[in-house]
Amino acid sequence: MTFQQFNETIVRTGCYDTPGPVRFRLPSFLATPVFILRMFDFYVKGWLETFYRDYANRYWARSSYRVLRAIERTGGEVHMEGYENVRKLTGPAVVTSNHASAIETYLFPLSLIPFGHNVSYVLKSSLRHYPLLGRVVRAIRPIEVDRKSPIEDLRQVMQRGTKALEEGRHVLIFPQGSRFREFDPRKFNTLGTKLAMRAHCQVLPCCVSMDFWRIGKLHRDLTATCHPKSPVRIAVGEPIETEGMTQAEIQKRQLDFIQTTLSRWEQLDHRTLLARPSDTSGANDRRSLP
């Protein structure tokens, strides 16, 4: 499937599934270096494309498609669902999602830009200094937070997020702040809800399962591992109206969608995606925004 064919499929049907069946999957210890090499190709080509003008509008989604193909060529499967809900948006929205790995940050542009929506990410400012990736981060004009002062981060997101929405761009926020393999609703902060209420726009809740690329035990990125048997899944929920609703109601609808979707995927894939009560460590996570 070509990039153009993918765009036409996701817009026409609202979903995408890796053509199957997948005949051969590498074991994790072999799949990990193979996937890293494929991602290096993504970084290099993305870095080169940033030298062309208007990278965010012309090349970002195409770069994102390379990540999807890297997953599939390593023996993984990608399943996207619910994208008919993107067409229900009445304007720019705050897109919120659980955060399970680095992969979803690469795939979201691919699934939103074909609908004619540009996206502004809320990202940690340190990413702009990464080799190769840093230039790509700067080219997409993110809303940067440094996670040193929650109050200052909140102010930046409110001001710059509102401006981005007024300019016609979605704002993508991962309210957990950090990546967690299993979803704990108590770590899902209210930043996206606050921004949507201030800007009087809709919230588009999303849910991801990214066990394909798991957080490293010794180092979150350097020791991450690839598991082709675990599918990559992204689901988009119904837009949530903020007018006439309380912050608690908006937050609950996002959490209900994520938890219900993950529970369904747990049964489908036979994997633990929701944190159990005994595994949770409390509502306060210093790495998260308010």
N, C-alpha and C positions, 0 to 999 in steps of 0.2 A: 504494500500500500504506500502511495506517495503522500507527501505532505498535503497537497491539495485534496486528494481523496479523503484523507483523514478529516480535514476541515468540513468537507461536504457531508461526510457521514455523521459527525458529531452534531452539526447544525440540523440536519434532516431528521435524524432518529433520536437525538438526545442521549445517545449512549455509544460506547465503543467497547469491543471485546477483541482481544488478540485472536486472530484466526488460528484455529486449532485443528486437531489436537497437537500439542507440543510433543514431538517424538523423542527428544533427547534433552536431558538436563544435566549439566555438570554438577559434581558434588561441590559443596561449599568451599573447600580448600582450593579447588581449581577455579571455581566461578568468581571468587573474590578478586584475584589478580587480573582475570580477563575483563571483568566489569570495570576495574580501575583503569585499565588501558583504554577501554572504550570511552570512559568519562574524560580521560586526558584529551582525547580527540575532541570531545565537546568543548572543553575549556579552551583549547588552542583555537579552534574555529570561531568560537564566540568572541575571544579576545581580538582576533583579526577583524571580525565584522564590526566591532565597535569603532574602528577607524572610518567606517562609512557613516554618513550623516543619518540621523533619525533611527538609530539602532532599535530603540524600544518599540517603535511602530512597525518597522519593516523587517527586522531580523530576529527579534526576541522569540516570537512564537516558533519560528523555524529552528532556532537553537533548542527550544524546548522539545521539539519533535525528535531531535537526535537522542535525547535522553530516553524517550519512549522506545526508540529503535534499539538503543543500547541494552535496555532491559530485555526486550524480546530476543535479541540476538545472543543473549547470555542464557536463554532458556526460560526466562520469566514470562509471566502473563500480566497484562494490564486490562483492568475492567473499570470503565467509567459509566456512571448512571445518573439519571435525574437532571440531565442538562436541558431538558425542556423547561425547567424552572428558571433558567437564565432568561428565557424569552418573556417571562412574566414580570420582569423588573420594569418599573416605571421610570427609572433613571439610574444614575450612579448609585452604588450601594456599598455598604461595609460588608466585606466578605470575611467570615470568621471560620476557623477550622481548628481541630485538634492538631497537634504537632508530633509526629512520630519519627521522622528522619529528615535528612536533607533533600530527599528525592521529591517530596511534594512541592517544595519551593521551586523546583525546576519544571514541574509538570503543570502547575496552575496556569501559567501564561498560555500554554498550548490549548487549554480547554476553555479559556475565557475570551481570548483575543479573537478567535474566529467569529464570535458573535458581535464583533464591532466595538468591544469595550477594552480600553487601555486600563492598565492596572498599576497602582502605586503600592509597593510593599512597605510594611513597617519592619525594619531590619536593624540589627545591632551594628553600630557604626564601625566596629573593628573589621567587618567583612570587606570594607573598601580598601583595606591594606593587604589583602591576601594576594599572592602571586596569581596572575592570569584572571582569576575570578574577580579581583578587586576592580579592574577596569570595567568589567561587565556590570558590576554593582553600581558603579558611578554612572554608567550610561543609562540605567533605567530610572535614575532620579528617585531613590527610595526616601522614605521618611525615616530618618536615623535616630536611634536611641542608644545611649551608652550604658544604661543599666546601673549607673553609679548613683543617680538621684531619681527615685521614682516620681517625685513631684515635677522635676524638670522634664523627664521623659513624658509624663502625662501632658504637660503644657505643650511640648513639641508636637505630639500626636494630635491633640485637639486643634491646634492652630494650622499645622501643615496638612493634616488630614481633611479638615473642613475646606481648605483651599483646593486640594486635589479633587474633592467631590464637586465643588463648585465649577471646576474646570472640565468636568465630565469624565473623571477617572474613578474606577472602583478603588477602594482602599482595602488591601488584604492584611489581616491581622491574625497572628497566632496567639490567642489570649493566654496560653499556658506559659509563654515566655521562653521556655526551654523544651527540648525534645524528650518525650517519654514514650517508651514502647507500649506501655499499658496506660489507658486513659483513666485519670482520677479527676472527677468533676470538680473537686474542691480546689484544684490548681488552675481551673479555667476562669480567669479574672474577667472583670466587667469592662475592660477598656474598649472593646468593640461596641458594646452596648452604649456606653457613654458617648462615643463619637457619633454613632448613628442618631441618638436622641438630640445631640447638639446640632447636627446638620439636617435634622428632620428628613432622614432618608431611610430606606429599607435595610434590613440585615439579610444577607444571603448565607445561611449556615451550610457548612460543608463538613464532610467526614472522610478521614483517610485511614487506610490500613497499609503500612509500609514495612511489613516483616521481611520483605525481599532484601532490604538494605538495613541491617540492624546496627544500633548504636554500639560502639566498641566498649568493652569492659574496662580496659586500661586507659584508653583515650577515646572520646566520643567519635572522632573522625578518623584518626590514624589507624585505629584497630577495629573499625567497622567491618562487618562481614556480609557477604552476599549469600542469599538463600533462594535459589530459583524456584523451589517447590512452593514458596509462599507468594501468593499473587499480590500484585499492587492493585489497590482498590481506592477509588475516589467516588463519592456520592454527593450530590447537591440537593439540598432540601428546598421546600417552599419558601419564597421570600416572606420575611416577617415585617409587618407594618409596625412602626414605632409610634405613630400618632394615636393618642388615647390609651396607650399602654404604659404600665409602670416598668421601671428598670428590672424589677424582680421577674415580671411576667415575660419580658423579652429574653432575659437570661435563661429562664426555665425552658422556653421553647427551643433555644439552641441546644441546651444540654439534653433535652428529651430526644431530639433528632439524632445527636451523636451517639448517645447511649443505646437507643433502639437499633440504629444501624450497625453499630459494633456488635451488639448482641446477636443480630441476624448473621453477621459475618463469622462470629465465633462458631456458630452451629454449622455454617457452610464449609468453613476451612478447618475446623477442629483445632483452633488455636485460641489462646487466651489473649484477649485484646482489652478487656476491662479490668482495672485494678480491683482486687477484692478488698473488703473492709479491713482485713488483717494486714493488708499490704500498704495501705495509705498512710501517709505521714503527716497529715494535718493540712489545714487550709492555707497556712501561710508559707509561701515559698519566696525566699528573698530574691530569687532571680526573676520573679514575675512582676509585671506592672500592676497597678491598682485595678 
